[in-house]
């Protein structure tokens, strides 16, 4: 089963604010899905984002 991240978890992982993570989501750079009003980001999307912007 794939790991799922919250914006807060990614902010901690990347050393940035949750606002920065949400901006990446809203710009379309970081794919996500919603559970009700909550944003969730699949691990595969995180890995793809990190490869694209940190390599």
Order of alpha helices (4+ residues) and beta strands (2+ residues): beta-alpha-alpha-beta-beta-alpha
